[in-house]
Amino acid sequence: LKMKLTPEENRRITENPIPDVYAYECFLKARHELWKWTEKGLNKALEYLQKGLEAAGENPVLLAGMGYVYFQYCNTGIRTDEETVRKAEEYTERALSLDPESPNGHIVLGLLKGWSGDPKAGIEHFKQALAVEPNNFDALVWLPCFYAFMGKKDWAMPYLKRLIQVEPHHPMTHFTYAKVHNMDGQFGAALEHLGQ
């Protein structure tokens, strides 16, 4: 390849966001549990992330993960009390204070903004995440959904196409594609992807 990386690109490629192997394993297990969308799964995700933080100390990826779990408690309707929202915000703020460019931090902040009634601010945070990490799965899942909520399916399509390229076999990829098309009244296209 005749590519020349900038010093910043080189730094990002060699960066390890969770240097502790055990903490990284905890993070991966938490991600698996998070996508189950169940109270049991979210409780388990929280346990894994807490173990990861005990092993690695303050880490923006793990802290944003904690914020994500607390957001999902609210999003799924399992817990919608002010304390749960406050914890989601607190962990996200801690993540972003350690790394202001944290893609995971911006994703959770975007979700919180959208959940509180400001989808445009949410979209801006998803875009910030993608500016740092162009193939971030979570940002590519949520950004098209937010555009669809705002009636902007055409704006969602480039991100949906990238999502399918990045994670063609993940169930959330097909669910997201179906959700965007369903919200646009294209029920046939939605059903097609739900069957995959």
Residue pairs with C-beta under 8 A, 6 or more apart in sequence:
5 13
12 132
17 59
17 60
17 61
18 24
18 27
18 52
18 56
18 59
18 61
18 62
19 56
20 52
20 55
20 56
22 51
22 52
22 55
22 56
23 51
23 52
23 53
23 55
23 56
23 59
23 62
24 52
26 48
26 49
26 51
26 52
26 55
26 62
27 48
27 49
27 52
27 61
27 62
27 65
29 44
29 45
29 48
30 44
30 45
30 46
30 48
30 49
30 52
30 65
30 69
31 45
31 65
33 41
33 42
33 44
33 45
33 48
34 41
34 42
34 45
34 65
34 68
34 69
34 72
35 41
35 171
35 172
36 42
37 72
37 76
38 76
39 73
39 76
39 78
42 69
42 72
42 73
42 76
42 78
45 65
45 69
46 66
46 69
49 62
49 65
49 66
49 69
50 66
52 59
52 62
52 65
53 59
53 62
53 63
53 66
56 62
58 94
58 98
59 98
60 95
60 96
60 98
60 99
60 102
60 104
60 105
61 95
61 102
61 104
63 91
63 92
63 94
63 95
63 98
63 105
64 91
64 92
64 95
64 96
64 102
64 104
64 105
64 107
64 108
65 104
66 87
66 91
67 87
67 88
67 89
67 90
67 91
67 92
67 95
67 105
67 108
67 112
68 88
68 104
68 107
68 108
68 111
68 138
70 84
70 85
70 87
70 88
70 91
71 88
71 108
71 111
71 112
71 115
72 78
73 79
73 80
73 84
73 88
74 80
74 84
74 85
74 88
74 115
75 111
75 115
85 112
88 108
88 112
89 112
91 108
92 105
92 108
92 109
92 112
95 102
95 104
95 105
95 108
96 102
96 105
96 106
96 109
99 105
101 128
101 132
102 132
103 128
103 129
103 130
103 132
103 133
103 136
103 139
104 129
104 138
106 125
106 126
106 128
106 129
106 132
106 139
107 125
107 126
107 129
107 136
107 138
107 139
107 142
109 125
110 121
110 122
110 123
110 124
110 125
110 126
110 129
110 139
110 142
110 146
111 122
111 142
112 122
113 119
113 121
113 122
113 125
114 121
114 122
114 123
114 142
114 146
114 149
119 146
119 149
119 150
120 150
122 142
122 146
123 143
123 146
123 147
126 139
126 142
126 143
126 146
127 143
129 136
129 138
129 139
130 136
130 139
130 140
130 143
133 139
134 162
135 162
135 166
137 163
137 166
137 167
137 170
137 172
140 159
140 160
140 162
140 163
140 166
140 167
141 163
141 172
141 173
141 176
143 156
143 159
144 156
144 157
144 159
144 160
144 163
144 176
144 180
145 156
145 176
145 179
145 180
147 153
147 155
147 156
147 159
147 180
148 156
148 179
148 180
148 183
148 184
149 183
153 180
153 181
153 183
153 184
156 180
160 176
160 177
160 180
163 173
163 176
163 177
164 173
164 177
167 173
174 193
174 194
174 196
175 193
175 194
177 189
177 190
177 193
178 189
178 190
178 191
178 193
178 194
179 190
181 187
181 189
181 190
181 193
182 190
